[in-house]
Amino acid sequence: MSRWSQYDTDDERLPEGMQRIGYDADTQTYTFRDADGSIWESAPGNRYGQLHRVNPTSTSYGDDGNDDTEPLHNTSNEPTTSWRHDMMPLLNWFLLVGLFLLFIFWFISGTTKRMVPTTCRDHSNPYKIKSGDSCWDVAEEHGVPLESLLHENQGLDCDKLEIDSTICIPRV
């Protein structure tokens, strides 16, 4: 599929009475003339977008013998804005998107670490996991078979015991 669109011509993109009259390949700026004869230029590298006025009025183009026309480029001492200045609002947008994504990742990762309090049944006692504990060590310490410990704590992953979490030890 080609990139051409019905909105790629000057008639659809430029205001009423504005026409493109030139292009400077050195500065990569397009030059436009308004209906009242004012000359406008685009930002470097932009075909359309924000235009700035170069001079308020211009003499008609033709063979009238006048060479006192003003240059197309701005020769005044007014500071010109760069394309970086024109793109500054996009920085704010990307910053907001980045903060939003950071918040989403923080929220998703924070929900997986919530501990649910363990309530033990009448025939078992709670035990708080200490550093270095394993299912085998806890079962041996309390004199219960490992299978009974795993049956009492359904879904217990012996490889991922968290310190200060609570498990239930069956009474013998």
N, C-alpha and C positions, 0 to 999 in steps of 0.2 A: 504494500500500500504506500503510495507516495505521500510526502509531507505537505503537499500543496493543499490549501484550503480556500474556500470561497472568500475568506476574510483576510487574504494575504495581499490585497492590493491597497494602494494609498487611499482610494475612495472610501473604503470601509474603516480604515484606521485613523485617518487624519480628520481634523475638524473641517467644517464647511468653509470653503474658500482657500484652504491651505494646500499647497502643492510642493512636491519635492523638486528642487532645482539643481542639486549637485551633491557630490560625495568627494571627500578628501581622503585618499587612501593613506596618506602619511599620518594623519591624526585620527583616522577612522571615524570621522564625524559626517553626518548627513546635514545638508542645508535645505531649509524650507522657506517659502515665501508666503506671507499671509495675504488676505484679500486687500488690505490697505497698503501693501507694499513692504511691510516690515520683514526683516530677515531673521530667521530663527535657526538654531543649531541643536542637534541632539547631543546627548552625552557620548563620549568616546566609546565605540564598540556597540552602541545601541541604535538600531534602525528606527524604532519607535520608542516612546516612553516620554520622560519629562524633557521638555524643550526649554531652552533659554534664549531670550531675545539678544541678538547681536547688535542691531541698530534699529531705531524707531521707524524710520521710513527710508525708502530707497528710490532713486530715480528709475524711470522706466528703462527697461532693457531694449536696446536697439542702436541704430547708427545715428545718434544725435550729436556726436562729436565731443561730448563731455567726457573728460577723463578724471573728473573730480569725485568719483564714486568712493564711498568708504570701503575699507577692506572688510571681508566677510568674517574675519576672526576678531575676537574682542581684544582691542589694544588698550583698553582702559586699565587702571590700576586696581579695579575691583577684584577681590579674590573669587576664583571660580571653584566650584565644588567638584570633588573627584567622584568617580563611580563608587569608591568605598563609602563615601558619605551618603550617597544615594541608596546604597544597599544596607545601611545600618539598621533599618527596621527588621530586616531578615535575621540579623543577629539576635534580636530580642525574641523572635519567633522560635528560632532554633534553641535558644536558651530555655524557653518555656517547655518545648517538647522534650528536651533532655531532662529537665527537672520532673516532668510528668512521668517519663519512663523510669527514672531513678526511684520515684515514689512507688510506682507499681511493683518494681522488683523488690524494694524493701518490704512492701506490704505482703507480697507473696512469700518471701523467705521468712518473714516474721510469724506467719500463721502456722508454719510447720513445727515450731519449737514450743508451742504451748503445752504445758504439762496438765494432765487431767488428774485430779486427786483420786487416789486408789482407796476404795472401801473394801475391807476384807470381810468375809463371811464369819459366822460364829465359830466355825471349826478351824480358823486360821488366825495368825498374828501378823501385824504389819512389821516390815523390816525396811530400814532406810539403807540404800546402797552407799557404800564407802569407796574410797579410791582403792583400786586393786582388787575389788570383788569380782568374782565370776559366778555363774550359776552353780558350778561344781563346788566352789569354795563355800558358798552359802548353804547348799544342801548338806555338805559334810559337817559344817559348823553346827547346824541345828539337828543333825542326825535323821534327816529325811531322805528318801530316795529322790534322785534327780527327776524321774518321771512324775512323781507326785507334785514336786515343785512346779514343773512345766504344766501339769494338768490344772493346778490351782490358779495359775497366771496364764490364761489363754492369750495367745498372740505375743508372748514375751520373746524377744530376740536376745539370746544370750551373748551374741557378739556385739550388741549395742546397748549395754547397760549404762544408763546415765547416772552420774554421781548425784546424790540427794533425791533420787526418785525412790518410790516406795513399791515394794512387792509384797505378796502375801505368802507366809510360811505356814504350811499345813501342820496342825498339831498331831503328834504321834500318840 
